[in-house]
Amino acid sequence: MEAKSQKNDATVRTRRAIVNLLKQEGAMDSKELSTRLGVSAMAIRQHLYALQSERLVTYQEEPRPMGRPAKLW
C-alpha cells in the first residue's frame, strides 16, 4: 500500500509542477514541459490529459510549417 501512496504523491507533485510552470511561464508544448521538468514527453502528455479532464488546463492548437499542429497548453 505504501508504494501506491508514493506513486500518488509523485503524480500529485508532477501535476502541480506542470500547472505551476504553465502559470509562471505561459503556454508551451509537451516537449518543452518535458525538457523543463525532466520527465518523458509521454508522461507529460498523460498528466496533461488528466489535468484537462479535471479542467485545470486547456490547450490551443498552433499550426506548424510541416506536420500536425502543436498543442500549446
N, C-alpha and C positions, 0 to 999 in steps of 0.2 A: 504494500500500500504506500510506503514511503517513496518508492521510485516514481509512482504515478503522481504523487504530490510534488516531487521535484520537477517532473516534466511539466506539470501545470504551472508551477512557479516560473519556469524558463519561458513557457509560452506567454504568460502574462507580461514578463519583463520585455520580451522581444516585441510584443504588440504595443506596449507602452512606448518603447524606444522608437518604433515606426511612427506612431502618432505624434510624439514629441518632435521628431526630426522634421516631419512634414509641416508641423505648426511653425517651427523655427525657420526652416529654410525654404518653404514653399513647395509647390508641386514638383515631383520628379518621377522618373520611371522606376520599375522594379530593379533594373540593372544598377542604377545609381544608388538606390537604397541598399542593395546587396553589397556593393563596394563600401559604402559608408559604414554599414553595420557589421560587416564581416560574416554575413550569413548567405547561404546559397540563394540564387535568384529564384529557384523553385520554391524554397521555404518562404521567401519573402512574398511570392505570389499567393501561396496558400494562406499566409497570415492576412494579406490584403483582402482576399475574398471573404475571409471570416470577419474581418473588420467592416467590410462593406455590408455583409448580411446583418451586422449589428448597427448599421447606419452611422458608423464612426468615421468612415472615409468614403469619398466618391472619386470618380475618375473622369477625365475628358480625353478623347482620342485626338492625337496630334498627327497630321499627315507627315509622312517621311518621303524623301525622293524615290526610294525603292522599297518594295515590300509592304508589310502591313503597317497601319498607323500605330504609333506608340501610345500606350495608356499612361497618362500622367495623373498620378494620384495626389 
